[in-house]
Amino acid sequence: MEYRIEIEEHAGQKMLHTSIRGELSEAERDRIGVEAFEMMNTNNISKSIWDVRESILKTSLTKVHMDALSFESFSLAKGKYVAIIYKNNEREFLHAQSLSHSVEIDNVEYFQDIDQGIQWLMSKGN
């Protein structure tokens, strides 16, 4: 597993872009999540792209379910937005998306197209 976290600019808006490749365990995902959200806070960035198109989640559907309900554990406060871009693990991401919508978590969205994710982020505040 390898990853990188970079600050990018899209249409004048700063966004944190986290790209992850390879098999991704729960522990690795949690560690990268903490690092990414700390970097968002340090740099006063409210929008983040999580690009996991080239990774495979090594976690259970139950864990995905619980994580989708607890984004607060990653210090994801109102006013911060995350676009998750996926290709693999479609069942898990579609479940997380459906669950997020049902409990009205509106600051996380799931996409298979990175440009759609960036457009969604750009539509969210400054």
N, C-alpha and C positions, 0 to 999 in steps of 0.2 A: 504494500500500500504506500502510495506517495500522495502528497498534497502540497498546495501552495495557497497562500492568502495574499491578495494584492488589492490595493486601492485603485479603482478605475473611475473614469468620468464618462458619463453618458448624457448627452444634451445638457451639459453644464451641471449635472448632479453627480456628487460623489457617491460611489457604491463600493462596498466591500465584496470582492469576488473570491469565493473559496472553491477551488477545484480539487476533486478527490478522484484518484485512479486506483483500481485494484480492489481486493477484498477488504471490506470495511467492517470491523467488529464493533460491538456496542461501546467498548472501552475507548477505542480509537475515535469513534464518532463523538463521544462525549468530550474527550480531551480536545479535539479539534473545535468542537462547538464552543467550549469555554474560551479557547484562544481567540476564535473569531469574534465572539461577542465582547471580549475584553478589548480587542482592537477597534471594534465599532465604537465602544464607549470612549476609549482614549482619544480617538480621532474625530469624535462628535459626528459619526456617520449613522444615519437612521435606516439605510437600505442595504440589503445584503442578497447576493446571489449565491446559492449553494448549488454548484454544478456537480452532480453525482452521476452524470450520464455514463462515465467510464468506470463506474464502480459497481460492486455487487454487495448488497447488505447481507451481513452474516448475523441476522437477528430474527427473532420469531415475530409472527403477526401480532401476538399478544403484546410484545414489547413495543412494536410500532404503534399499536392502539394506545397504550399507556403514555408513550412519548408525545403523541399527537394531542393528548389532553393536558400535557404539563409543560408547554413551552416556557412557562414562567421559571422552571428550574434552570433555564439557560439565560435568565435575566432578560427575557424578551418582553419588554414593557410596551405599553401602548405608545404609539408614535415611532416604533421600529417595525420594519417590514422585511420579510424574507420570501424570496422566490426560490423554490426548490425545483431544479431542473433535472429530470430523470429520464432514463431510457429503460434500464433493467428494473427488476422488482416492481413491475407495474401493479400487481395485485396489492402489494403493501402500500404503495403511494396513492393509489386510487382509494383505498380504505382510509388512509390518513386524511385525504382531501375530503371525503364524504363525512367523516367524523368531525373534522374541523368546521365544516359548514353547518353541521347539525347542532353544534354547541356554540356557534357564532364567534369562532376565532377568525377575525377578519384581517389579521396582519401577517398571515402565512398563506401562500398559495402555491400550487403545484402545476408544473408545465412540462411538456415534452419538447418545447421549442424555446430556446434561450431568448430569442428576440421578443417573443410574447411575454416572457418573464420580465425582461427589462422594461418593456412598455408598461406593464402593470405597475412595476416599481416607480416608474417616472410619473404615473398618475397619482401617486400617494404623497401628498404634501411636498415639502421642500426637502 
